[in-house]
Amino acid sequence: DWSSDVCSSDLDEADLPFTHSYRIGASTLTLIPGDLTRSAAEVYVSSDDDTLAMGGGVSRALLRASGDLLRSEADRAIAVERPSVGDVVVTAAPGLEARFIYHAVTLRNIRGRRQPVLIDGSIGAVVRRCVHRVFDLADSMRVRSIAMPVIAAGSARDRKSTRLNSSHLVISYAVF
């Protein structure tokens, strides 16, 4: 059952290109344009490379918003095991309103250059794998809200996503 209505926002709706909510069973999917680093969600999702360099886009914005506190969390996480493209690495979110950061690995860092890696011949398969992993983690960690940007709209560019790259999703759902 998908129903849509404009949801409230602390921003002037005249300034927003869209803000909509959709009910899907016991869950709500809300599309909100704006700054993900100021979301009230429990989890912020960011795409990054396999070294969690946080060198661009949302990942860089989260690093800056944390006052660079996120750097030590990322370094600690990859010291255990370097992730592969399609993996999602979980860290704490020091200095941010969220409890966790889910770092969706969509790029490989090869000698300091961030390079897209295709799965089954497409970046879309990488994004699907990351998104499925995000929801699996959220379910196992009993997370109730996620703020997720359009993934692969930056360095891993999915041409279909580029016009949406200033938007993010806030997903609230029931955990059973």
N, C-alpha and C positions, 0 to 999 in steps of 0.2 A: 504494500500500500504506500504509494508515493504521493505525498501532498506537499504543496509548496506555498509558502507565504513569506513575506519580507520580515526579517527578524530585527530586533532592536539593536542599536549600536551606539557607542558613545561618540561616534563621528556624525557629522551632518550627512544624512542620506543623500542630499542633493550633490555632495561631493563624491559619492560612491558610484562606480559603474554598475555594481550589483551587490546585493546581500540577500541570500535566500537560504531557507532551511527546508530539509526534506526528511520526513519520517520514513524509516525503513525498519519495520518490525518494532523492536524496543529501542532502536537506535535513532539518533538524529545526526544528519550530515548538514553542516552549515558552511556555506561559501562566504568568506569575508575578505574583501580586499584590504590590504593594509600591512602593517609592520608585525611580522610574526614574533619578533622579540618582545613584544608587549602583550602577547596573548596570555590569557589566564589558564590555558590548558596545562595538564600535568606533564605532558610530553611535547617537546618540540622535535620535529623531524627535519633533518638537513641532509642534503646529498654532499658527498665529498669523495676524495680519492682514497686509495688503500693505505695511505700513511696518515690520514686524518690531518692533513696540512692546514685545513680551514683557510685556504688561500683565496676564496672568492665567493661571491653571492651570499646566500643565506648563511653558509657556514662561517664566513668572515664576519657577517653582521652579528651572529651569536657570540663569536669570540670577542669582538669589541664590546658588545653589551654586557658580557660577563666581566669586563675589566681584565681580560686575558687570563682569568682564573680557569677557564675551560681548557687551556693549553695543557696543564699538568694532568688533568683527567684524561685527555686524549692520549697523551704520551704514555700514561700508565696502562691504558687499555691496549694500545698496540705493542707494548713491551711484552705482553703475554703471548699474543699471536697476531701476526699481520693478516688482516682480512682479505678476502677475495672480492672481486666485483660481483655484486648481487647480495653480499652479506650486509647485515645491519649490526653496528657496534653500539652498545649501550654505555653511556657514561652518566655520572651525576651532572647537575646543571648549576654549578656554583655561581653565585652572583646574578642568577636569573630567577624569574618567578616559577618556572617549571621545576619539576622534581628530577626529570631525566631528559637527556638528549639521545635520540636515536639517529645515529650517523649512517645513512644509507650510502653504501659504497657503489658509486656509479662510474668511477674513473680509476685508472691505474696511474701511479706516479712513476714515470720512467726517467731517471736522472734529472729530476726537478721539473719535468714537463708532464702536465696532466693530460692523459690520453683516454678518449672513450674506448671501451672494449665492448664488443657486441656479443650477445648470447643468442644463439640460433639465428645469427645474421641481422639482429636488430637491437637498437637501444631500448625499444619498447619491451622486449623480453627482460632486459635488465631492470627496468622500472617495475614491471609486473612482479618480478621476483622480490625486489626490495619492498614493495607495498604489501605483498602477502606476508613477508617476514615481519614488517612493522605490526600488522594486525595480530599475528601469532604471538609476538612478544607482548603486546598490549594485553592480550587475553591471559597469558601465563603470569604476567605481573599485576593483573587485576587493575589496570589503568582505566580510568573512566573518561578521559578526554585527551585528544591529540591535536596539535596544530601542525599541519603538513603543507609545505609549499608545493608548487607545481615542480615535480622532480624532473631533472634532465632538461631544464630550460636555460641553463647557463653553459658551462664548458662542455657538458655531455650532450649538448643541444639536440632536442627533439623538435624539429621544425614546427610541428603542430602545436607545441606548448609555448612557443616564444611570446605570443601575444598575451598570455595569461601570467607571465612570470612575476608580476607585482602582487599577485593574489595568493591567499593561502586558504586551507580548509581547517575548520575546527570540527572535530568529529567527537561527539559524545555518545557513549553507548552503555547499555546495561551489561554488567558482568554477572553471569549466572553461576 
